[in-house]
């Protein structure tokens, strides 16, 4: 069975065609090295280009406030990609230009365009194509790292499946929620303020219909299901963290939460619907096995990435506001 994890190719939404061009993101217009990651470097131009890509593809407003609040998240994203690429190189894993071309072509098809039309669209929005190609390369490299080095750690036993099925049977009669999620992790205490500000702006922009939930989730969320717009599927009430349950249980369908702080970071949920669990709604054994596999794959992948980040030498020269 082929695993699909968060670090596979993302999809740029059709909203891209209606977004205004993105101006340079860093007010000082600095050039040179912004962040050193081990023996690699992230330039100010890399950051400006990625900000342009995220704003264009997410639908978030193109203004200085948005760029300043996105900046810490973008820097963290680029640091993660640098670490991913370095781990791939350590394992002698290569991503060819042909593979990147395939990924780029897939994105173009998603937007009902040829690759040439898609490239022209990006350039017309002042989004450097090279920035998207770098992102595709990093995600493909990490997917290969997972396949070659991490997949063997994903184990789901018959006992695991039986236990999960029994828990689901025990949920019959309870409420479950059809949820989508945007998750913004807080890796250190010093990150909390910036992540909270970004989460608050995201809620404001989505609530005011300035940005679609799914597009924002695809670009900035670190939750499982980010690639598919943050969709979590039906989640039983007692599987939600207490902080989340207390909010979601009082919500009406088709509504958005405020940013909810948990131990790991800030969560934003969209509640599409709610229902009572019945025996007919219990998934099949194969579906449960797939759910458990996906969940463990996500967790193993994220844990490895966090370990690599924490063990890396990182010199961040950007002054965050």
Order of alpha helices (4+ residues) and beta strands (2+ residues): beta-beta-alpha-alpha-alpha-alpha-alpha-alpha-beta-alpha-alpha-beta-alpha-beta-beta-beta-alpha-beta
